[in-house]
Amino acid sequence: MDTGYLSLTVYFEAPFWVGVVQRHCRGKLTAAKTTFGAEPSDQEVWQWVLGRWHTLRFSPAVKAPIPWRPASPKRAQRQAAQTLAQHGVGTKAQQALAAQRGQNKEKRQKEQKQRRQALAEQKFLLRRQKHLEKHRGR
């Protein structure tokens, strides 16, 4: 069984509420981001976790050690509040999301280039066909 954990951070990023899921596993961190829109209630977040969890597309893994987790739930809550007040979402998660955006951008660029080349080839063949028809006396 993997030793790791998941964390969901919901914060306000004008003009929407955003949720970032961080998955720590074997010293690596992956992240996924979702936009909630209006401020979600605890129940709405729970429903989202139950119903839409499988639709998340996690970023590529970034090397990150598993942070120490305190034994006391109250201490964990205080530390989480302090962390959010200072930084928002962890920088490793931001790096992971940036890497995912970069990969998506490269994929889109390759697909667009292929579409442009196919269209140019199609136009060339059409021009060539018209040229041959003109010279055949049609």
N, C-alpha and C positions, 0 to 999 in steps of 0.2 A: 504494500500500500504506500502511496506517495505521502511524503511529509510535506505539507504545504497548507496554505489557506487562501481564502477569497475575502476580499473586502469591497464593499460598495460605498462610494462617497457621492452624496448628492449635494450640489452647490449651485449658487446662482451665478450665471455667466450671461450678463445682459444681452438680450432681453429674455432669455429662456433659463429654465432650470435644467441642469445637466447631471447625468449620473456617470461615474467612471468606475468600472469594475476592474480591480487588480487581482491577478491570479499569481501567487507565489508558489513555485514548485521546483524542487531540486536546485535551488540557488538561482533560478531564472524568474523573471517577471514578465508577464504579458498583460495587456490592458485592452479594454474595449470601452467605447463611449456611446452613450445614448442621450437623446434629447427628450425631456419630458414635456416641455412647453410651460404650462402654468405650474405653480408650486404643487408638487404631489403630496398627498397626505401619506401617513405611514401605511394605511391600508392600500392605497394605490400603488405604492412602491412594492409592497408584499405581493399584490396581484400581478404586478409586472414581473417580479422574480419568478413567480409560479408559472405564468403563462408565456412570457416572451424570452425567457432565459436562453433557450436553445437558438434564438435568432442572432445572438451576439457573434460578431466576427472579431476574434482576438488578434492583436498585433503580433509581429514576430517577437521571439523571446529576447530579452535584454538581461545581461548578467546582473544579478542583484542578490545579496545575501538576505536570508529571512531575518527580519528584525526581531529583536527580543520582545516577547509578549508577557506582560505582567500577569501575576496570578490573580490579583483582585479585580473584579469587574468594575468597581468604582474607580480604581486607579486607571484602568484601561479607558474608561469614559473620560476622565480628566485629561489624560494624555491625548486622546483623540481630539478633544476640544481645543487643546493647546496647539496641536499640529495643524488643524484646520484654520485656526486664527492666524498662524504664522505663514503657512505656505499654500494652503488650498490643497491641490492634488500633488502627489509626490512627483519629483522631477524625473524619476525613472519611468513612471507611468507616462509622463509627457513625452519622453524619448521614445518609448514603445509606440505610442500613438503617432508620433511624427514619422517613425519608420514605416508604419502601416500606410500613412498617407502617401509617402514617397513611393512605396510599392504600387499602390493603386494608381498614382500618377503615371508611372512608367508603363503600367499595363494599358491605361487609356491611350497613351501616346503611341504605343505599338499598334493597337487596334486601329487608331485613326490613320496612322501611316499606311497600314494595309488597305484600308478602305479607299484612301486617296490614290494609291497605286492601282488598285483594281478599277477605279473610275477612270483614271488616265489611260489605262490599257483598253478599256471599253471604248472610250472616245477615239483613241488611235485606230482601233479596228473599224469603227464606224466611218471615220474619215477615209481610211484605206479602201473600204468597200465602195464608198461613193466615188472615189477617184477611179477605181477600176471600172465601175459602171459607165462613167463618162467616157472613158477611152475605148469602150466596146461599142460605142455608137448607140447607146440606148437612150 
